[in-house]
Amino acid sequence: GRASSIVVSGTEIRRPAGQAKNGAANAPAFSPSQLLDYELEVGCFIGAENLLGEPVSIRLAESRIFGLCLLNDWSARDIQSWEYQPLGPFLAKNFATSISPWVVTWEALAPFRAAAYRRPPSDPPPLSYLYSKENAEQGAIDLTLEVFIQSREMHRKGLAPLRLCRSNACNLYWTMAQMIAHHTSNGCNLRPGDLLGTGTVSGPDRGSQGCLLESTQRGAEPILLPDGTQRKFLEDGDEIILRGYCERAEFITIGFGECRGIILPSHC
């Protein structure tokens, strides 16, 4: 984890360069990423710390949460695929992470609690340190999440952004409490202001995938934009917009605002 390249909505994102290896090449080459992607995520801000060496139980985990925001974990898929073994995603993700400009407090989300993701019968149940009856019954947040794209040409022609995805935080396999309980299970200390990302929030239906890697089937099924062009991955001048909101009958709708970022050409 790093905090230096976490930026607020509206900050321009420079296309990263890095090592990647074409399948036919004998060696990797250093060049601008050609497979730049977004990742629709929710960010979780920590409000209360735990001491080094002291795990946070699943029953106390929510008491450590201050609030949530929208989070775009930009990803260079060609760099990622090359460095994934043995490093895991490293330079493919640390060049920028965008977040929405304010935090919605955990208390404000109380009316929008929902049951945790229902796992298929074939999946193993969570281990005991990741399970509580209360978390299973209302550990999730009914938060609608959307992703839009507007190309440079769409903007020039006055065309509205195209919605690429509509998902929901209820699709998350793990709840916020489970993430905190697991992250601290080895005694790692979280501090006020720490930010955790949920990972990509994708749903089971077409149009609910939270990144281009999934929605285009690794580029095999390009997306047609209103300007007549196609997208397998992001091009320079593309702007990605994340939006989120919670709504339920008899309660005031809570908006998460927008998380925006436009892609600039690489310096390389």
N, C-alpha and C positions, 0 to 999 in steps of 0.2 A: 504494500500500500504506500501511496505518496499523496501529499496534499498540495504540492506546489503547482500542479497543472489542473486543479479543479477550478473551473471558471463559471461565472454567472451567465445566465441567459443573455443572448445578444452578442457575446464575445465571438469574434471570427475564429474559425478553426483552420489552421494551416495544414495542408495535406502532408502527412509525414513521409519521410524516407527511411529505408531500412533494408536489411538483408532479406532476400527472398530467392527461392530457387524454382525456376521453371522446370516442369517435369522432364523435359528433354535435355536440360543442361547438365553439365558435369559438375558444376560448382555454383554456389550462390552468387548473386550480384547485388550491389547496393544501388538503389534507385527509388524514385517516388512510388508510393503504394498505388497499385492499379485496382485494388479491391477494397476500397474504403467503404465502411458500413457504419450504421448507427445501432445502438442497442437501447430499446425501451426498458427503463428500470425505474424502481422507486428507491429513493434515498432515505435512510433512517438515521436521524441525528440522536446521539447519546446525550442524556441530560445529567445522569448521576453515575459516578465512577464505582468500580470495584478495585480492591487492592490487588497488587501483584501476588499471584499464587492462590487467590480466592475465586473459585468459579461462581457464576451466578446461576441459580437454579431456574428451571423452567417456570416455576411459580412466581419468582421474583423478577423475571426478565423484563416484563413490561414496565415495571417501575423504573427501569433505567432509560426508557425512551422519552425524549423530549418531543419529537414530532417528525413529520415526513415531508419530503419534497419530490419533485420529478427529477429524474437523472438520466442523462444520455451518456452511456459509456462507449464513446466512439472507438471503433475497432478497425485495424488494418488487417484484413483476412489473409492476404498473401504473406505478410510478415509473420502473422500468427501461426500459420500452418508450418512454416519453416522452423520457428523457434520453439514450438510447442513441446517438442521432445529435444532436450530434457528440461527446458526452463519453464514450460507453461507460458501463458500469455504474459508478456513482459513489455518489450518496446512496442508491441502491437496495440497496446492500450494506454500506456502511460503518457502519451503525448497530449491528451486532453480528455476531460470529463466535464460535461456541462450540467448545471443544476438550475432549477427554477429560482426566482429571486426572493422567495420568502418560504417560511416553514409553517405548515399546518400542524398545530399542536395535537398531541395524542389524545388529550381530553376532548377536543372538539370533534374527534372522529367517533366518539362513543355511540352515537345513534346509528352508525353505519357498520357495526360489527357483524361478522358473518362466520359461518362454520368454516373450519379449515378445509383445505382441498381433500376431496374424497379419493383415496388411493384405490387403484384397481386391486381386486382380491389377490392377484398374483404378486403384488409388490410386498416386500417385507414391512412389517409395522415398525414405527420408530422405536429405538431403544428407550429404556425407562427414563433416562435423563433428558429425553426430548419429548416426553409425553406427559400431559395432564388432561383431565376430563374437561376442565374449563377452556384450555387452549384448543382442544379438538372441537368444542361446541361454538366458540366465538373468537378464535385466534386470528381470523382473517379480517380484512377491510374491504368492503364493497366499493371499490374505487375504479371508476371507468377511466380507461387510458386510451389515448388516440395519438397517432403519428401522421403528420402531413408533410408533403414535399412541394416545394415551389422552385422550379428551375429558373435560371437567369432569363431564358426566353419567355417563360410563363409570366415572370414579373414584368418584363418589357411590354408584353401584350396585354397586361392587366388581367391575366387569368388567375382565378382563385387557386390556392393551394389544393392539391389532390390528397385525399385521405388514403393512406397506405395500410393502416391497421386500426382496429378497434379491439381492445382486450380489456381485461379486468384483473385487479390485484388478487382476486379470489382464485385465479389460476395458478398462483405461486405454490409450488410443491411444499415449501417450508414456510412457516409463519415467521413474523418478526421475532417473536419470543424464542422460537426454536433456533433462529440464527444467532441470537445473542447467547443463548445457553450453550450452543456448540462452540461459538467463537471463544468463549471464556472457559470452556470445560477443561482446558489444560492449564488454567491459571493466568491466561493473558489478561492484562488489565485494560479496560476501556476507560476513557476519560471524557469529561464534558466537552462537546463539540466534535467528537469523533463521528465520522460518517461511514455507514455501511451501505453497500449497494446490494439489491436483491438478486441481481442476475436478470436475464431477459424475461420479460413478462409476456409469454406467448400463450394463446389459447388453442383449443382443439380444432376450431373451425377455420376454413379458408378466410383470409382477411384478418385473422387475429394473431398473426405471427409478428413478433416484436423486433425483427431485423430483416434486412434484405437477404442475408444468407439463407434464411428459412423461407421467406415469402417468394423468392425467385428460384428456389431449389438449387442453390449454389450457382445461380446465373443461367440455369437451363431454361427458365421460364421468365423472360424479361417483362417488366411492367411498362405498359404504354402510358405516356404522359399526354396531357391535353395539348401540348405544343407539337405533337407528332413524333417526338423522340422516344426512345426506350431507355430503361435503366435496368442493368444487372447489378451494378454498384454505383456509388455516388460519383458525380463528376464535379469539376470546379464550377463554382457559381450556384450549386444546389443549396437550398436552405431546408433544413429539417426542423420541424416544429412539433414538440410534444405538448399535449394538453391533457388535463385530468380533472375529474370532478366526482363528488359523492352526492347522490340524491336519493331521497326516500320520502314516501308520503308522510305528510304532517311535520316534516322537518325542513329547515332552510337548506337549500343546496349549497354545498361548500366547493368552491373552485380552487384548484391548485395553480391557476395561472398558466403560463406558457414557459417552455424551455426551448429556446431558439439557438441555432448556430448555422452559419453559412460557410461553405468550403472555399478556401483560398488556394491558389496554386502553390506547389511545393517550392521551397527555396533551392532545392537541389537541381 
